[in-house]
Structures are given as C-alpha cells and as structure tokens.
Amino acid sequence: MSQPVTPRRTTRSSAGSASDPASPSKSRPKSTPRRQLIPAASKEEEGEDERSAINALLEALPGRRAQASDLLRLLAPAPALPLLLYGGAATGKTRALLLALRHIRPRPRRVAYAALRSLPSPRALFASLLSQLSPPPSSSASSRQRVPDKPSDFVAALRDALASLCAQGEAVYLVFDNLEVVRSWDKGGQLLALILRLHDLLRLPQVVLVYVSSATPDAYYSMTGSVEPNHIYFPDYAVDEVRDILMRGHSNPKLYTSFLSVALKPLFRVTRRVDELGAALEPLFRRYCEPLGDLKAVPDESTKRRLFEHIQPHLAVALNETFSVPMRASVDQCKDGNSGVKASTKRQFGSRDSLSTELEFHMSVSAKYLLLSAFLASRNLATLDAALFDSTGGSDNHKRKRKSSQASMNMKDTMVEEMLMKGPGTFPLERLLAIFQCITSVSEDALNDVECPDSMMNGSGMTGLMSDVLLQLSTLCNSNFLSKSRSCPLEGAARYRSNIDEDLALKVARSVSFPLSKYIYRR
Amino acid sequence: MSAPSSDTPLTAANNIQPFLVLHKAAASSVPSSHARRRIQTSQPSSPSTYLADRCHDAARVQCEDEGDLDLYEQLRLEAFQQTWSKIQSTIDEVLKGINLKLFDQVLQWVKESFSLVRAIARPHHTEVQQSYPLLTDVICKRIPTAFILTKNAEFVDDITTFRDLAGHLESNGCHLAKLSATELSAKHGVGGCFRSLLRQLLSDVPDVAGVSVLASWYCEAENYDKPIIVIIDDLEQCSGDVLGKLVLLLSEWVIKIPIFFVMGIATTLDAPKKLLSSEALQRLEPWKLTLGSPSDRMNALVEAILVKPCAGFCIGHEVAMFLRNYFFRHDGTITSFISALKLACSKHFSLEPLSFLCVGMLEEDCEEFWRDKFEALPQQIRKYAFGFPSCASAKISSNSSNNIIEGLSKLLKLQKDWGSALLCLYEAGRHDKVQLLDIFCEAVNPDLQTENVLFVSEVTCESLSGVKSGCGKRSITQVMNAIRHLPMETLLHVLEVWSNHLKGMSEIGMSEINDKVKELQSTTISADSVRPAKERWTRRSAASTGNGTDPLNEKAAVLLQDVTRKYLVPVECLPFHEIICFKNVDVLQSALIGNPRRMVQLDLLKSQSHLKCSCCRSGTAVSGSLHDTSIMCNLAQEYGDVINLHDWYMTFEGIINSTNSKAKRKSYSSPSKKKSKPSSPEGRAMIQARFCRAVTEMQITGLVRMPSKRRPDLVQRIAFGP
C-alpha cells in the first residue's frame, strides 16, 4: 500500500488536460487512473465523435444492439430508478454494462464496482465499496481503515462517502455484479434486501444503482417491498450471434468460418453458453487444423471436405463431453506430444474400454477387500446377508430363490427396485466387518496360493488382513469411496455408505480376482 | 487390595511391551541390555527359539563382562545411526530422482500456462488493481490446473512429494501457496480458505481480505510477473462446495493475477468431476500429470537399499516376505515400508551383539577395520561369533580372527555378486512386469541354493508355471521364460545392461561370463544387421506360436541360468551372515502390528502371572483379590457376544463378598475394613461403584460396548478369544 498521497479532486479538476494522453504516464500517481473507469474516448465535446463512439459500442457487442441502446438511454442522465440487468450466464451483461459506462454522457463521476462472486464475505463487500468511493487515505493512516461490521453502519458510512461525492453534482454509479450469489451466503437474505433497498435508504438522486444478475427480477422483488427497478433482459444468443462472437479476432477468418460451419451447429444443440462453446471449440479447432501445413492458407472445397472428415470423429466425442468436462481432450494432448493423431483418437474412442480393464491406482489387498465389502453392504439388503454369506459362500443362492413363491418373489422385486431408487444404503461397522471377514475367508485359499507361505507369519492369513482394518477404513473414507455419518469416539456407532459405482467395484474385484457378481443381489 | 506392589515397575514395563518396542524405533534412546533381556524372556513361545536363545546367551556373555558392555552398546548404537543415516540418504536420493521428472514437467507446464495467460493481455499495474474485470476478447476465463495423479489410494507417501514440489517451484520463481483439506472444509468456508491463501503470500493480511488486497500485493514490483501456484495436495478430502467457490472467485481474476492450481488426485480423474459443480469445472483448464506408481518407486528403493549393498545391512528371507506382504496386502505405502525397514534395522543392531561390525562393509579398508575391532573383542564374544550356526555348518571352528575377517570379506564379495546377478534377472524380467521385490524375495530364500540342482531341469520343462513350489520360485521362472520370448531389440538392450551390471563383479569367473555376454552381443548385432526388421518380426510371431525359440534368446537364457546358479547365493547360506542380516521376523511383526486390544485382554486374563502376588495364586477359580477389571474380564469369558449386566454384577458381587468374608475370617488386619459389611447400603454402593468403574475401563480399552437403548440390560462383547 505504498500509494502516494493524492487528493483525487485535484487531478480530477485537471481532467481536461490530463485525459488526452489517455495512457497513464510514469509521472502520474498510480491511484488516479485506478479511480477512473476505462480511460474514455478523449474528445468528449464533439457530437460526431459521440455517435461514432456509440457505433463502436454496438460493434463491440454483437447481437446486443437493443440492450446496448437501452443501456445508454437508461444510464445517461442519472435515472430516478435503479437498473437491473438480467439474463443467463455468459450473455454479455457485464461486458455491455462496462462498455456502456465508458460511453455515456455526461461521463460518470465515479463508478464503484463490486463483483459479489469474488468477494468472500459481506465485510469484504463493504470494504471494497467504501475503498472505491472514499478518497485514498493518507499514507500514515493507510490501509487500516475501519470496516463496518453491521449493515446499518455500512449504510451510514456509504452515505457519508457518497454525500461528499454528490456535492459536486455529478452521478456516481454503484454496480453490483453476480447478485444471485448473495442468496447462498450466510444470512444472504438480509444482505440482499439491504442491497436492493439501498435506493430507498440512501435517497441520493445522483447515485445510480445497477444490479447485474443471472436470476430474474421475480427472484428479488417479490417480497422486499423496495422500488421496482428498470429491467433490461439479455436473452441467450442465437446461433448467428454466437458465430459472430466466436469469429472475433481470428487470424484466419475463412478457415475458422469453415470450421464453425461444421462444428458449431451440433455443439449449439448441447449448450448455448458462449463460454462453454468457446472452451469446447478451442481444442476442436486445434484438431481441425492439424492436417494443414499452413494456418494462413485459405481452404478450398476439397481441403474443407478433407478437414471435415478429419474432425468428424472428434466432434462425436466432444458432443458427449461438452456437457460434463472437456478434460480428456486436453489430457490426451498433454500426454502425447509426439505420438500420432491416430493413436490419440483411438485412445479417445477406446478410452472407455481401457479404463474398464484395470485399476489405475494402487491400493493394498485388504483395502480392496474392504471396499468390496462396503460396496456389497451398501448394495445388498441386510436381510439377505445370511443367504449370501453362508458357509457355502453363496453358491446355493439360486436354489433358495427357486423355492420361494411367486408372491414373495414379487415382494422382493419391489423391494429391490425401491432400493435401487434410494441409492446405496448405509450400514454399521459391524456389518461391514462381518462381510469383510466372510469374503476374505472365502478367497483365502486362492490368496494363499498366489501369495506364498506368509500365513505362517501372519498367524492365519485372515487375522493378518484384519489387523489394521480401521486404518484402511479411514483411507477409504479419505478418498471419498466411503462416506461416514455421525459418530461417537468411544462407541464408533457411525454408519457408512459406499459411494463407488459398479464399474469401479468390478475393476477392484477383478484385480483381486474376486467373484463379485456372485454376491450382488439382482432380481 | 489389588496387588502387592513389590515388583510393580517391572510388570508395568512388561505390560507395555509392544509400545516400548514401538518407542524404540525412534532410536533416540539407548536400549539398555536389561530391557532387552526382558523382552526376550517374555516371548518364550516364539517359534524361532533359537534366536532368542542366542541373544540370551549373548546377553549373558555381556553381563559377565560388565565393563565392556557399555562400550559395545555404544558402538552398536553408533553403528545403527551411521547405517541408518546412510540408508535414509539413499532413500531420499532415490525418491528425489523419481520425483524430479514430474517436477520438471510441472514447471514446464507453469511456464507455458503463464506465457499463454500473458499472451491474452498484459495488464498494467493500475489495471490489475481495478475492481472490475478487464475487457478482453477472451470468452471463457479458465484457470490452468494440473491434476497430478498420485496413483495410490493412501495419501501418506505424497505429502513429501508435494512439499518438495512446492520447494522446487518456489526456487524456480513462482509464488507458492498450499491449501490443505482442512482449510478447504465447509467449516472455514471460502472466506477462511482465501484468508489462509493470502496469509501464505502476503506478509501482512488486513482483517477484511478481498481479492483487491491480493491484486495490490501482486502489483508490487518484486511480486509482479511471476505466476502464483496454489497446491492442493489431497483433492478428494476437500469440500467440493468450498473449492468450487474458490475456483469461481479466482477465475474472475485469472488474467489480472495469474493463479494456477496444482491438485493431487489419489484415485481417478473422476474425482474432480464428482466433487465440483459443472460451473466450477468449466472454469478449470485441466492437464493431467502422473506420478510414478508405488510399485515403481518400490522397485527403485529395493534396488538402491537392499540389492546394492549400500549400508552393509540386509534382511533375511522371512523378513523380506513379511515386508513384501505388509506392503502389498496391508498398507501399500512406501512410508510404512521404510519405517518397517528402520524398525528391522534398529532391532538388528539392538539384538545382535556383533552387529557393529556391519559398518565395516562401508569402510575403504574393511579388513583392517574388522581386524582392529575383532582383536579388541573379549574372548567370550569371540567364542560367540564362532558359535553362529552358519559357521557350524561351514565347519569353521578355529577361533582366529583371520577366519572371521576372511569370512566377512567373502560375504561382502558374494553379496555384491548376488546383487549384480539379481539385477540381471530383474532387467530381463522387467519387460514382463516382474517386480523387483518379488525377485528379491525369492533370491534371498535360503532354500534356493539347495534346490539349485533341480533348477535347470525345472526351468527347461516349461510346464512349471502350474507347479506350486512352496518357496515360490515363480518369478525367477517367469523371468527365465520371459527372456526366451523377448524381441531382439529389447534383448539387445538387456544384454547391454547386463554387461554393465557384471562389470562391477570381482570374481575370476566373472570375466568369463562377461566375455560370454560380449560374444552374445556381437552375434546379436551381426544377426541384426543381416536380417531386415520385418523378417525378424514374422519370425518372432512364428516362434511364439510354434514351439521353437530364437537361438539367441536360448543362449541368453542359458547364460542367465548360469549366472543365477553361480552367483545368486542367498545371504543366509553364507557363514557369518548373522552379523549383517536381520532374520527375526517375530520381533518385527510384534513391533509393527501391536494388536493392543488383544494384548490388553490377555494381560487382564493372566494378571496373576504378571503381578506375581501371593494372594491370588489359584489357577482355576477367579479370586476376589484380583483387580476388579481383571475379575470382570474373567467373568465375561463365560458369556457369548452379549453379557447380561445383572448376572454379571451378581457374580461380581458374590466374588467380592466371598473374598471379603474370607479375608475377615483369616486376619483382622484386612485392608478393606470398610467393606466388612457387604450387605450394608454403603458397602453395596461401593461394590456398584467398583463395578461401574471396571465396566467403563473395559469399555475404554475396547473390550465391551455399552448397552444400547433397545436392550438396556445387555452389554456387547467386542473382543473374543484369548
């Protein structure tokens, strides 16, 4: 915090002379440009320039012509009502607002911007707003400003700060971005009401409140009883608008157009968010360009066809991936800088298969058995344990089923269905240990065959496996394979639940050659 | 009334035996020979009674020579410290070498990501400090994130890895912060988490911390233009909600303040998908990096510590098998393997009187060292040295110091050859995914030598894979088979490595072997140049389907057999190996797997034998003069898995009362005068109180569980069987 002491007003008064370089020179104190919004177009007076500035604004916001002109109209002379910009994520709300604030006349005296998402607590919000509004403190009393704890104190402080600014008679803009985030904060409801009622609380005509939110106004104004603001709605982009946005700033527009004509439509069906599309298209475009030697070349028809055939399989993969995470594509790239394209595509397609064959990480044998028993305990009903884990190791399971009557079969079916709907069940530690003991004792013979004569050292091999079962259990809990509910340190009466899916369980079972499917109860 | 306390300290020491042993692993305290003897005597049922006896003898020998006792104690302690520090530094070096590759990858990634971020925009200091976002053409602001797959469900091994990674990045000009799962928990929330991030970067954190504080810090000249790396080492344990919020918070600023994540994932790449919301995932630009798998690291460690004679300490077959099983079946972490090894090492030096001679293995002039030491030895210990069973079998009977020195140098030489032969085997088997630890376990098996006669015929009849050989020679057999099916290129490489390994050998016969390798190499090369690659491939596939194998492969296999037969002499077959080799698996096991609950129960049941009091000698019936908890535990043995509280109490009261009345009858100076009227209310209250205390003690030691709400009169037993 080594900012030089500069009363803002003095620099501001010399704005006419200082604003023409538009770039902060070295001699200029740091704090000054920070207080200004984006260094504005220099010659403010001339009307023609103003018109061209508006055109530039519209240019910078493809597909947002209506919203941009609304913004300019509603912001320009300080309006009587607050303004709410709303619409889905990545529809250009913040960008439009910031650009519009740069272009409105008369120029805003001060803009305080608070992105609620990047502020971890209400106090941080208060501090951020106040520090943007009040002149930079003198260096001696520097950063240790008193930050109000209570909302009422904040309103008072805010009024003080604003009042001194408004005395000059120019508009001050307060922007609250990501307003929807506040709802999930601790005591967010109260804070939200406070923010929305600021207009009533402050009663300063020069202060313009702007809210930006991805939730609709109904979410906010249904019960606060505050003044209903002006709305500007930002609808989702249409496919052509998305194309315009994506096209901006590409070195080879022809090539990119041909790429977008192939890739955009299918992906657009999956998601309409520009940011998601951008993220998904970027690796695809890199793939698309791979066969090309020269990236500056303008593709002709035959090249386009060739490229299309090249990209087609990747596109199919990307369509399935866009919705979750575009992780694999990048992963592959990082892994094989040198291996050929074909190999990596093959891996992409075959990745599901290769994943399912072997376990990717190391776990000790007893942890594997414990995981399997947890999976079984979650999956099967407790009442079935006796049938599954009797002395024969569950092999005469079928006989028993055949004997049972149709009615009881039906009942069991509904029970199983219900269980599947409920998801994995919980179980106490005892049941887990009992199943663990059963399945390790069954597979003990096999284990001894493979593992050489260690049983003589471990007492019997079983007790060897049992020895630090609780340690293994905590390992599994740590890696999120099991989740554990309330517990008492002495009694250990916690209940557990297994979170793994059947694929992983089968993989684990295969790695210790345990016949898992024999023990899963199915209809 | 519980115990006459003449020898309480002794029994107390006995009772905590497993803990005492664990404690000694710290090697900070000098184990007195007194304590050692007691440990030995308290294990009369150990299967390897021989060793116990030997050590007993040794202790006795030393006791006769009280003056020298301290000296040799001291020598052994020094020897242990020297040996272990050598091993430890070797371990560190090996692990560092393995990790360094990953570290460089991470650093490379950091540099690339940083230049990418800077290519988007190079914001001026003032722009960075503005609270509103930069207007750039970037559509999606994503934080470059490296997911490091640690490939081990257990996390312990990677703590040091990530610590070293942090150091490595920091020394290469990055700002660094580490967030752990405790900071990323729901309790602290995103605010607390962000604060601790700031605290690691800034020297002075204001009490209200927003990103702007970070921004103004970043704009200071000495901080600017460096990436900030946030390491989260255990992703799975973090709260997904908090981490997601942190990601969203930082992603808004990523162009102004280049913050990158490095996240450690113990399981699979699914973990972040399951943990984070899709919105947060959208803000990450992931890259995958992988750490060497635990078995790779294990192979490297085994090679450096156990195969190459790095410290003059080695382990016997049983101990090796135990460690191997402990690693694969129970714990699976390198950390616990190392600590077990350290325990074995400390045990060896504390139990084996001559173990201080180990250090000689590291000396330049080891014979001189041994001569010095040995000549200073008192007569009894010399006699002890020649009483080793390995000497008896090798028929070394004269007590001259030359003998033992010769024996030791031969041991050293043979160990080296053994290591080289083992590495040759491993090199051949490596392509068939044979683990070094497996081969090692087979190669230290003393039965290997006696079975060597059978060896050739066994291997040549290739049906061996189904044979269950008790000592488990399967890995070596597998290697032998593997070498017959190696493709030419790999074989060539293997031969090259062999000649490297064999170069170090000292024997006369070795040069001959080395010549054979050279010869084989030259033939391979000539064959290689004659035949085009494609033809070889078809030949290979034909060979693998048909019965015949390549003659060169066959030759290599014969050579390998030769080497194995001649030089793979397990250490336990050599005279004087007891000095450097730790074989007592029981001691190690009881030290590692304490099984405290069982020990507590056993001690409670047999408290008479530990206390050695005069009052409760009776063997069968439960005497009332026992300690309350001991009585209760004895009584509990009569029940199944639940105990009826009322019955239990009644029996307890009966026993107490009978003793009291008996004591009253016998002597008037009974210590329990107050309880002379058992039927009186306060007497009963006292008994009830004692009962309650005993039950609570049993609960705390984990022998019973308190009654549940459903069945308030029944206690559950947890520990069964003595």
Interface residues (C-beta under 8 A of the other chain):
Chain A: M1 S2 P24 K30 P33 R34 L37 I38 A89 A90 T94 R95 L98 L99 V111 A112 Y113 A114 A115 R117 S118 L119 P120 S121 R123 A124 F126 A127 S128 S131 Q132 S143 R144 V147 V175 D186 I245 L246 R248 G249 V274 D275 E276 L277 G278 A279 F323 S324 V325 M327 S330 V331 C334 K335 E360 F361 H362 M363 S364 V365 S366 A367 D449 E451 C452 P453 D454 M457 N458 G464 L465 S467 D468 L471 Q472 T475 L476 N478 S479 N480 F481 L490 E491 L504
Chain B: W109 H124 H125 T126 Q129 Q130 S131 Y132 P133 L135 D137 I139 C140 K141 R142 L149 T150 K151 N152 A153 E154 F155 G189 V190 G191 F194 R195 P206 D207 V208 A209 G210 V211 S212 S216 E220 D234 E236 Q237 L248 L249 L250 E252 W253 A266 T267 T268 L269 A271 P272 K273 K274 L275 S278 E279 L281 Q282 E285 P286 W287 K288 L289 S293 P294 S295 E318 M321 F322 N325 F327 F328 R329 H330 D331 G332 C441 K468 G470 C471 G472 V585 Q589 I593 N595 Q699 I700 R705 M706
